Amino acid sequence: MQRSQQRAETPPGHVVVIGGGIAGLAAAHRLVTTGVRVTLLEATDRLGGKLMTGEIAGVQVDLGAESMLARRPEAVALAREVGLAGRLQPPATATASLWTRDALRPMPKGHVMGVPGDPAVLGEVLSPEGLARIAEERDLTPTPVGEDVAVGAYVADRLGREVVDRLVEPLLGGVYAGDAYRISMRAAVPQLFEAVKEGGPLLEAVGRIQERAAARQQAGPVFQGIEGGIGTLPAAVGDAVRAGGGDILTETPVLGLTRTETGWAVRTDTRTIAADGIVLATPAWSAGTLLAAESPAASAELSGVEYASMALVTLAFRRTDIEAHEALRGRSGFLVPPVDGHTIKASTFSSNKWRWVADAAPGLFVLRTSVGRYGEEDHLHREDEELVAVSLRDLAAATGLTARPVDSEVTRWIGGLPQYPVGHLSRVARIRDEVAKLPALRVCGAVYDGVGIPACIASAHRAADEITREIIATPTLVRGTGSEAGQ
């Protein structure tokens, strides 16, 4: 009787989550809600990874990711679970533009990541030659996609390079900071990949995607923000993890992982922590280093993942200085095709896009630009003042804005976005196959299933659920754990 009672009261194991970005936090939250004892280790002095808030001219703003896709449920659901339901806020405007061919032009509607379904809406963006090239598609022989294909290469082959350079490239670049001619269609735009595999012209494939989306009749906003910034989500999740009994240690880099007779030993710079399971929620290079001894094959695959770096330049202007500029009214911002040779790749008019920013600073107009794409690292080595100056120069050319900002903030995200080249999903499958050979260890994060916040959370939930099932199903993994050794 005593033995069965003791077994029932024993927690179902101790899991160490390595990495305190949104994926690691989501994994830790998922685990504590199922009763697993959790310790989360973060190498830096803060949680959140690329989700971060800061101040400009006394106003709190996002200095990293600023919105989350609401048509996927994971991110919005997590925000609600950790007490942020009342602060969810859709964009006040979603009227985006393209700065192309020396003018701000309305973003065409009815496309899938820039791939059009109806050429009739492209007249302001494409040249007559570009439109004529699209019209030739029905006469072309089919283009096989095989196991995977680059988005840009396929679309250029079917509809011409101008569609890629002026539509697909700025949209994909806004998500991945990558090169459309390298990015995997299967990984980055899976619904398009499946549609083109069905055969027929590309324009018809886009039409089928839109018809299916309309049939689902999804209601509500496409994107959501959070009052105070998306960067407030990590702290809320962290608080929920602690409230559930989890431990969170920042400034605690992990130096090594070693398998033991009963699980894992996690070595930090100050101690060794015993664990029944491990969730690795770190960038590929870090995960690869930590797995080098126990899974050389997974480590080698992870070392091959490339990253893009970027910088965000946040600017605050007196509202009275921008009122005369019609180009700044009503728009949420604009994207910039690389083919036009400008430095900035996008600008977001935060005071227009987010009601909470406008309410917090009614006398200011806050906007931000982004600089840097895959293979364009030189810009990031410029001084902050240079990045502000080049952003102002491009903003003046695009919108006519010549006012000087009252404050500015430059945020660099070095190695911020994993690249998804052709074959990326096959690489991910190989990584997971090798990792699965290790007892009670899983990986999650932006490397694997998508770079967006909902995709990272879904990846974390998958890892947490698999770990929970494994440690509960394997009694030897939970015997005598949860202690620390080598103090």
N, C-alpha and C positions, 0 to 999 in steps of 0.2 A: 504494500500500500504506500509506504513512504517512498519507495523507489519510483513508482509510477507517478506519484505527485511531484517528485523532484524533476522527473523528465518533462512533465507538462509545464512546469514553471521555467524551464531552461529556455532562454531566447533562441530563436532559430539561427544563431550564428552572428558573426561579426564581419561586416564588409567594410573595407577601406576603399573610398572613392578618391582617386587621384586626379585633381584638376577642379578648380572652382569657377569655371565658366558656367554658362547656363545649362550645358549638358550635364556637367558634374553635379550641379545643384539639383537639377531635375531628377537625376538618378538617385541622389541621396534622399530627396523628398519621397520618391516612390518607395524606396526601401524602408524608410522609417514608418510609412503608413501601413506597411505589411508586418510591422513588429520586429524587423531586423535591426540589430544594433549597428550604427553607422559612425564611422569617423571619416570626415572629408579633409583632405590635405591640399592646400593651395600654396604654391611657391612664392607668390607675390604678396603684397600687403593689403590686397583688396579682392573681393569677389566680383564676378560678372564677366570677365574676359572682355569681349568687344561690346558689351552693354555697359555704358558708363555715362553718368551725368557730371556736369561741371557748371561753373558760373561764367557768364559774360555780361558785363555792365550790371552786375548784381542780379541777373536773371538766371535761374536754373534751366539748363538746356541739355539735350542729349549730345554727347561728344562721340558717340559710336552709333550703333544701330538705332533707328528712330521709330520704326514701325514693325508690325508683325502681321503676316498673312492671317486673315480671319476666316477664310474659306476652308482652312485646315483647323481642326478643333483644338490641337494640343496646347498651343501657347495661350490662347484665350482661356481655356479651361484651367490651366495652371495658375494664371493670374487670379482667376476667381477663387480657386482653392486656397490661395494664400492671402485672401482678404482685399484684393484690389478690384473687385467687381464694380464698385461705385466710381472708380477712377478710369475705367476703360472709356476711350474716346475715339471715334472715327475721325479721319481727316475732315476739316471744315471745307476743303475744296480738293478735288483731284484733277483739276484742269492743268495738265502738264503740256509742255511744248517741246519742240526740237529746235535747237539753234543750228540751223543748217543752211548752207548757201547764203550766208550773210543776213539771215533774218530769223526771228522767232516765228515758228510755224506750228499750228495746232498738231498735237500728236494724233495721227490717224487712229480711228477706232476699228474694231473688228479684226484684230490681228492676234496671233499666238506668238508671244515673245518676238514681235516685230515681223513675223511672217504673215503677209496679208491674205485675207480671204476674198477681198474685193478690190481690184486695182483702181476702181473708180474713186476711191477715197484718198488716193496717193498723189493727186495732181499737184499739191503744194510742196510735196517733199521730193518727188522724183522728177527728173528731166523727161522731156518727150521721148528721148532715146531709151531711158530706163523703162518707161511705160510700154513702149513698143516691144522691148525685150520680154516683158512678162507675157505679152500676148502670144509669143511664140511657143509657150510651154506645151500647149496641146499637141503640137507637131513633133515634139521631141520624143526620142525613144526612152523607155523607162530607165531610171537611175537606181541600181541596186543599193540597198543600205547594208546588207550583210548583218554581221553581229553588232555593228556600231558604225557611226559615221559622224564626221564633224558637221555641226550645224551650218556653219558658214559655207563650207565646201559644197554641201548638198543643195542649199538654197541658191547659191550662186550658179550652180550647174543647171538648176531648174528655172530660176527667175532672173538671173543676172546678178552681177556683183553690186550694182547700185542698191538693190534691196538690202543686201547684207551690210554694205558700208554705211547707209544712211538710216536704216531702221533696226536691223537685227543687232548690229555691233553696239550701238549705244544702249540698247535695252539689256542685252546679255552682259555688257561691260558694267552696267549699273549693279548687277547682282554678283558677278564673279570677279570683276576687275580683270577680266581675261580677254583672250583673243578668240573671236567667234569662229575663225578658221581652224582652231584647235579644239574647241570645246565639244565634248561628246553630246550628241543629240539624245542618245539613250539615257544618259545620266542627268542632263540639264533640262531637257524638254521631253520627258518620256511619253506624254500624251501625243506629241507630234510624231515621235518615232513609231509608236504603235499604229498611228493613222496612216503614215506613209507606207508601212509594211503591208497595208491592205491593198495597195496598188492605186493606180489612177493618178491624175494630175495633182500636184502639190496644193493648188488652190482649192481643189475639191476636198483634200484631206483636212485642210483648215476649216472648210465649211462643215465637215462632219463633226469636228471637235466642237464647233460653236453650237451646232444643233443638239449635241448631247448635253452640253452645258445648259442650254436653254431648257431641255427636257427635265433636268434635275431641279430647275426653278429654285436655285439657292437664293435665299433672302438675306438681307443684312449687308453690312459694309464688306468690301473686299479686304480692307486693311483696318487695323486698330492700333491706336497709340494708347499711352497711359498718361494721365494728368501728372505732371512732374517729370515725365520722361520714361521711356522704356528702360532706361538705366536704373530705375527704382525697383524693377522686378527682381534682380538678384538678391538684394537685401531682404525683400519680403520672403523670398523662398528660403534664404538662409535662416531667417527668424523662425519660419515654420519648421525647418529641420531641427533647430535647437529645441523648439517647443515639443517636438516629438521624441526628444531624448538623444538626438544626434550630437556629435562633437564636431566642431569646425575649427581647424587650425590654419591660420594664414602664416605667411613667412616661414613655411615648412616645406622646403623642397625635398622631393624623394630622390635618393641617390642610388637605390637598387632594390630589386625584387628577387627573392629566393624562395624556391619551393621547399617546404618542410614536410615532415611525416604527417602532420595534421592540417596543413594548409599553406599559408604564405608568411614570409617574414618581409616586412616593408621597412627598409632602412632609410632614416632621415639623417639630418646632420646632428641630431641630438639624441636619438634613441632608435630602437627597433620595435616595431609594432607587429604583433601577431594577428593574422586575419584568416578567416575561413574563405573569403572571397575578395576579389579585386575588380573594381570597375576603373578602367583607364579612360579618362575623359580629357586627354591632353592632345595638343597638336601632334601631327604625324612624327615629326622629328623627335619629340620627347618620348612618345610611346615606343618608337623604334629603339631608342637608346635603352629604355627600361626593359625591353623584351629581348635585347641582344643575347643575353646568356641563356634564357629559358626557351626562346623561340627564334633562332637565327633567321629562319625563312620568313616569318612575319616581320621581323625587324628589317630585313632587306627590302621587302615590299614597301614598308612604311617609309624607308629612306628615299624611295623614288618619287614620293608625292611632292610636287612643287607648290610654291605659294606665291601669291602676289601681295605687294605692299601698297599702301595708299596713305594719303594725308587728308584730313578734313580741316578746312579753314572756316571758322565760324566768325561772323562779323555782325556787329550791332551798329545801326545808324539811328540818328534822330528821325523820327517819323516825319517831321516837317521837311526834312531834306530829301525825302523820296516821294512826297505826295504828287509832284509834277510828272513823275515817270509812269506813263500809262502801261509800259511793259511789265511793271511790278504789281499791277492790280489784278486781283482775282486768280492769278496763277499759283499753282503749288510749286512751280519751278520748271526747270528745263533740262534735257539731256543733250549731250554734244557728241556727234559722230567723230571718231578719231580722224577720219579722212579729211576733215576740214583744217586740221593742223593746229588746233587750239590746245592750250595747256590743261584747262579744267575739263573734266569729263561730265560734270553735272553741277547743278545748283538747286538747292531746296530753299524756298521762301518760307521759313519756319513760322513767321508771324501770320502768314496767310494759311498755311497748311494746318496748324494746330491752334485751336481756340485757346488752349491753356497758356500758350506762349504769348499770344496777343493780350490776354487778360492780365497776365503777370507783369507786363511792361507795355501799357497802352501808349506811352510816349516814344517807344523804340520800335524799330523794324529789324528783326533778326533774320539772317539768312546764312547759308553755308555753301561752300563749294567743295568738290572733291577733286583730288589730283592723284594721278598714278594709276597705271595699269600693269598687267603682267609684262615684264621685259622693259618697263620704263621706270627704273629705280633711281635714275639720276635726279629727277625732280625732288625726291625725298631727302636728298643730301643738301638742298638749299637751306639757307637760314630762314627762320620764321618770317622775318621781314620781307624776304624775297617772295615767299609763297603768298603772303598777303598782297604784295604789290602785283604779282602776276594774276591773282584772282581779281583784283580790282580792275586791272587792265582788260581782262576778258569780260567781266561784268559790264564795263563801260561800252565795249564793242557790241555786246548782246542786247543790252537794255537801255543804254544811254546814261546810266547812273555814273555820276562823277563826284558825288559827295564823299567825304572822308568818314570812315567809321569812328565811332567814339570808343570802341573797344574791339579787340580781336583775340582769337585763341586758335592755335594750330595744334592739332592732335595727330600724331603719327601712329599708324597701325602697321608695324613692320611684320611681314609674314602673316598678315591678317586673314587672307582668304585662300583656302586650298583650291588648286586648279583641278578641273574635271576634264582632262583630255580624252580623246578616243581610247576606249579600253579601260576607263577608270572603274566601271562597275565590275569588270573581271578582276581587276586588282583588288578591289574591296572584297570580293568573294574569296580570293586566295588568302587574304589577310585573315578573314573570319574562319576559314577552314583550318588554318594553322593555329590560330588562337584557341579554337574549339578543342584542340588536342591537349590543352592545359587544363588542369582542374580548376573550376570555379573562377575563371577570369574572362572578362568581356571588355570590348572596346566600344566607345561611342563618341559622337561629336560631329563637327562639320565635315570631317574627312569622308564620312561613310554614306550618308543617306540624303544629303542636301545641306546647303549652307544657311538656309533660313532658320529663324528661331523655332517654328513648329517642327521642322524636320530634325533639328538638333534634340528637341525634347522627345520626339518619337523615338529617335535612336537611343536616347538615355533610358526611356521606359522599356524598350526591348532588352537592353543589357541588364537592367535591374530585375526584370521579370525572369530572365533566364538564370541569373545568379541565384535568385530566391528559390526557384524550383530545384536547382542543383544542390544547394546546401541543405535544403530540407530533405531531399531525397537521398542524401549520402550521409549517414550518421557519423562516419569517421571524420567528416569535415567539420563537425561541430563539437567534437569531444575536447573539452578543456581549453577552449579558445577564448578570445576576448581579453587576454592578459597582455602585458608588455614585458619584454625582456631586454637585457643589455642596456639598462638605464645608464 
